[in-house]
Amino acid sequence: MRTLELHTVPKTVGETPELMQAVVIRKEREGDPIDAMRVEEVPVPEPGPSEVLVLVMAAGVNFNGVWAAQGKPVSVFRMHKDPFHIAGSDASGIVWKVGAEVRRWKPGDEVVIHCNQSCGQCPECNGLDPMACSEQKIWGYETSWGSFAQFTKVQAQQLVPKPKQLGWEAAASYGLTYFTAYRMLVGRAQVKPGDNVLVWGAAGGLGIFAIQICKLLGANPIAVVSSPAKIDLVRSLGAEMIVNRREFGFAKQPVETPEQVKKRMDETKRFGGELRRLTGGKDPDVVFEHVGAETFPTSVFVCKRFGKIVICGATSGFNLDFDVRYLWMRQKEILGSHFANAYQAERANELMMSGKIRPVLDQVFDFAETPLAHQLMKENKHKGKLGIRVQAPLP
Ligand SMILES: NC(=O)c1ccc[n+]([C@@H]2O[C@H](COP(=O)([O-])OP(=O)(O)OC[C@H]3O[C@@H](n4cnc5c(N)ncnc54)[C@H](OP(=O)(O)O)[C@@H]3O)[C@@H](O)[C@H]2O)c1
């Protein structure tokens, strides 16, 4: 078999074509996702001894696909040596071939893929945390052979069982952001019942899960969003305290006059006042950060004394400029967090399998529309998660 049609599953598990369709980024066309990503035919990869080839039924769109297409802030071609980049760090699919050392999975198993790769052999992998491995990489971002292709090659430890109640598209939509939010709130910030948790971008990929995790932990999420449609979405997830950030002018600009700084601080205080009004006079115990430059000074300011700001990203810029007096005088902590280890992914997936946490798949796109889906994400014209149908049947 030379190629395989989209939306089909070969009758014989393991039967593999020579070539596959993949959404490819090349160095010479880095830029807006709509131009940088193109469907091409490439060879199907062969799994190594501890790797698995998965037939991709559906893939999930993440912000790292936008970074990869743009080649900014870092080109993916500085992170790996492959001549082209297949992005995509979320997928659901069928185990198609397994390497000689793989014991936990067999061809035919239905799986979801988590995106952390590590060497599996160093002391960090075996005693500390695979996220501390010096070879740790995010599959489909720092490596090629991601999920926007008919087949993907992953480490066997990246697989978790697919929740039976979910369709392929929904199952492909949650791994990266949900497992990241789980580590941030459960592992790093150790949110407790009764905590007030300020969640930026609450209707976005991370936020939809942060809200649900807070509710499950008995904490009180304060959801920040930017439109009425997003207010409805976060309310449907259980958020009761909701703020529309468009009503406040606290966004930090790269260069500001003293008057602008004063105006921004006045708005930040007004925002803090609104949070206290919602919580009955309390400041957030934890701030869930991933917006970066524009919001970080506000996060540090509004966080409670001795509170925690947990951060995993910087959509609006990674050079954070904030008044550190509010951090040290009030003894707050900043916690960096990055994806999750396999154990955290497995534990979080169990909550998904039991239906205690649910995916929020807002739109599904055809495989050829993968660039468009990323463009919408870049322009913040989406909510919840966006899915890509690959081998899953058309509705
Ligand atoms: N380190 C990791 O493991 C990891 C994992 C996942 C994601 N990330 C990073 O985290 C970030 C968010 O990811 P995501 O999947 O949640 O993206 P997303 O679906 O685009 O959601 C981000 C949300 O942030 C809000 N936002 C955007 N610009 C903003 C601004 N200037 N001020 C305030 N809010 C703003 C938007 O909500 P409103 O417009 O409604 O406010 C948007 O819905 C990305 O930079 C991503 O690369 C890192």
The ligand as an ORCA input file, in Angstrom:
! r2SCAN-3c Opt
* xyz 0 1
  N       4.477     25.028     29.513
  C       3.478     24.252     29.159
  O       3.532     23.056     29.380
  C       2.283     24.852     28.476
  C       1.165     24.040     28.249
  C       0.030     24.598     27.653
  C       0.052     25.924     27.242
  N       1.178     26.674     27.446
  C       1.181     28.087     27.029
  O       0.148     28.750     27.742
  C      -0.453     29.742     26.919
  C      -1.972     29.536     26.871
  O      -2.266     28.291     26.264
  P      -3.776     27.913     25.932
  O      -3.781     26.605     25.270
  O      -4.633     28.118     27.121
  O      -4.099     29.056     24.829
  P      -5.486     29.636     24.363
  O      -6.499     28.564     24.125
  O      -5.173     30.595     23.268
  O      -6.029     30.457     25.628
  C      -5.314     31.533     26.165
  C      -6.272     32.565     26.720
  O      -5.477     33.653     27.199
  C      -6.236     34.831     27.124
  N      -5.379     35.921     26.645
  C      -4.748     36.010     25.453
  N      -4.075     37.169     25.381
  C      -4.304     37.814     26.550
  C      -3.894     39.072     27.082
  N      -3.100     39.889     26.399
  N      -4.315     39.399     28.337
  C      -5.110     38.576     29.052
  N      -5.540     37.383     28.593
  C      -5.135     37.016     27.366
  C      -7.388     34.602     26.156
  O      -8.574     34.683     26.912
  P      -9.496     36.000     26.970
  O      -9.241     36.774     25.695
  O     -10.873     35.451     27.062
  O      -9.084     36.736     28.207
  C      -7.207     33.158     25.693
  O      -8.443     32.455     25.695
  C       0.224     29.673     25.568
  O       1.236     30.659     25.519
  C       0.847     28.290     25.564
  O       1.988     28.202     24.739
  C       2.275     26.164     28.068
*
